[in-house]
Amino acid sequence: MAIPLSILDLVSISEGCTARDAIHASINSAKLADQWGYNRLWFAEHHNTPNLAASSTALLISQAAEHTETIRVGSGGVMLPNHAPLMVAEQYGTLANMHGDRIELGLGRAPGTDMMTAQALSRSSAEPQAFAQSIYDLQGWFGDKGTAYSMPIVSAVSAGTNVPIWVLGSTVNGASIAGQLGLPFSVASHFAPDQLDQAIEVYRDSFNPKAPTAQLEQPYVMAGINIMVAETDEQAHREFTVVEQMFQDIQVGQRRLLQPPVDPEQLSAGSSQHSMLRIKAVGTPQTVHTQLDEFVERTGADELITVTYAYDPAVRDRSYELLAETWF
């Protein structure tokens, strides 16, 4: 049986569109993903990024949950250094009370932005021990008593919600934290693939089901992968140039909204083989299915979280649909 598939949405803004347009398109995509059988939909926090509108994950999650029925909705993730943990507990506890047990909280240690913006946002420490302590306190606020473990502060709105917590990471450091805490691990291989295999190995080797924070008896890995599915391989590779152009802009410090697709030959030399995007499945449904099978065999992942950028939201939705038809 095929493993579950999920979606990571960064709410991309295309040239000629606004943040309002991007948010509207993402909520429409959420409705479709719910119908097509995807397991979860996560929004990724970013700041000071002109082509992404996923800055306020809690608000996006609330909208998506309001317009869906069965898909799990969460953060992939909340960048904890940008937030006071108590505020996160209150926000996600409120979401759980509003939308039930479909709400999830994925946490990362990176700021999701540049250092200047990180300083403007900074509210808690990214150091491993402080990060782990924040998770421990969050679990206390989500627990039956709604009280942090390290301080006598009660969060009534999150008490008893038991919001599931994931640890996000791309390196062995994040993997080790997730394993030692006994939590599920989402590895950001869709843009940081260099330590993928090592991180998964470290996570599984360090997994402690008896940790006070443990939510699982066995390790659980969800791996990120870039996806573009179309009726032909040629069409899919042309559409994939949208994200290739975006990463090429990052390389040269250019700040543009998402650009229309181009012929792959028009890209600068080497950009189509951008090392940050090498974890990908691009092509027809059959081609992509084969590539996903190979990736699952390589990683032993328990679940995949897919990332699809498209200049036209209809192209993204069609990719979601074709992937669902071939996988589920």
Secondary structure, DSSP 8 states (H G I E B T S, - for coil): ----EEEEE--B-BTT--HHHHHHHHHHHHHHHHHHT-SEEEE----S-TTB--S-HHHHHHHHHHT-SSSEEEEEEEEGGGS-HHHHHHHHHHHHHHHGGGEEEEEESS-SS-HHHHHHH--S--SHHHHHHHHHHHHHHHSTT-B-SSS--B-TTTTT----EEEEESSHHHHHHHHHHT--EEE-TTT--TTHHHHHHHHHHH--TTSTT---SS--EEEEEEEEE-SSHHHHHHHHHHHHHHHHHHHHT----B-----GGGS-TTGGG-GGG-SEEEESHHHHHHHHHHHHHHH--SEEEEE---SSHHHHHHHHHHHHHHH-
